Amino acid sequence: MGKVAYELDLPTKLASVHPVFHVSMLKKCVGDPASIVSLEDLEVKENLSYEEVSIEIFDRQVKKLRGII
């Protein structure tokens, strides 16, 4: 598009997502291959929301609050 705006070539499944963004939206990122989610695994609804599903719970803590009955 220009020097400060980029347009993404999105698949038709993501046609409802606005494909243009400003470079100020970019942040430096050190990628972790384990955190990459494939497009097939992500089910985006018409209102652009999605449901998060827990895969595994690593730790659990129960705290008793003081002074609350």
C-alpha positions in Angstrom: 0.0 0.0 0.0 2.4 2.7 1.2 5.4 3.2 3.4 3.5 3.1 6.7 0.6 0.8 5.8 0.5 -2.8 4.8 -2.3 -4.9 3.3 -2.4 -8.6 4.1 -3.5 -11.2 1.6 -5.8 -13.2 3.8 -7.6 -16.4 3.0 -11.3 -16.3 2.1 -12.1 -17.8 5.5 -10.9 -14.6 7.1 -12.6 -12.2 4.7 -14.4 -10.4 7.5 -11.0 -9.3 9.0 -9.8 -5.9 7.9 -6.6 -6.6 5.9 -4.9 -3.2 6.2 -2.8 -2.2 9.3 -0.4 0.6 10.2 3.3 -0.1 11.0 2.8 1.4 14.4 0.8 -1.7 15.2 3.9 -3.9 14.8 5.9 -5.0 17.8 9.1 -7.0 18.0 8.4 -10.6 18.7 10.7 -13.6 19.4 8.7 -16.4 18.1 8.0 -19.6 20.0 7.2 -22.5 17.6 5.1 -24.2 20.3 2.7 -21.2 20.5 1.8 -21.2 16.8 -1.8 -22.1 16.1 -2.8 -23.4 12.7 -5.7 -21.8 10.9 -7.5 -25.1 10.7 -7.5 -25.4 14.6 -8.9 -21.9 15.1 -12.7 -21.6 14.7 -13.6 -18.0 14.4 -17.3 -17.2 14.6 -19.2 -14.6 12.4 -18.8 -12.0 15.1 -15.0 -12.6 15.2 -15.1 -14.3 18.6 -13.7 -17.7 19.5 -13.9 -20.1 22.3 -10.8 -21.0 24.3 -10.5 -24.6 25.4 -8.0 -25.6 28.1 -5.8 -28.5 27.1 -3.9 -29.1 30.4 -3.8 -27.6 33.8 -0.2 -27.5 35.2 -0.8 -26.2 38.7 -3.7 -25.3 40.9 -3.9 -23.2 44.1 -6.7 -22.6 46.5 -6.4 -19.4 48.6 -8.4 -18.9 51.8 -9.3 -15.2 52.2 -8.9 -13.7 55.6 -12.0 -12.2 57.3 -14.5 -13.5 54.8 -17.2 -15.9 56.0 
